[in-house]
Amino acid sequence: MSAAHDDRGVILQFPSVRRPLPRSRRPLARSFLPASPPPGGDGDEKLNKEWDLLIRVASHAWSWRDPESLDTLENAVTRLRAWVARDWSA
């Protein structure tokens, strides 16, 4: 690590090497998500839970920025896309 002086203070140069996170600090696992959308007829409660889950996994993907988080986000969007397509085709 080297340091450079600036009018505002000292600027530290950190190495740009990315190390993998320890296994215990990984974001949500794919198994956290339901395998398929719940069947219709249960009102909006289950659908709203899926939308809430989308917000949580999007936040995790934004924070972690790793392939697993993006896979989890993609799975959530895929499930919701089927519902949206069904609602808009009616």
Helices and strands as residue ranges (DSSP letters): E 2-6, E 9-13, G 23-25, G 30-32, H 45-64, H 67-89
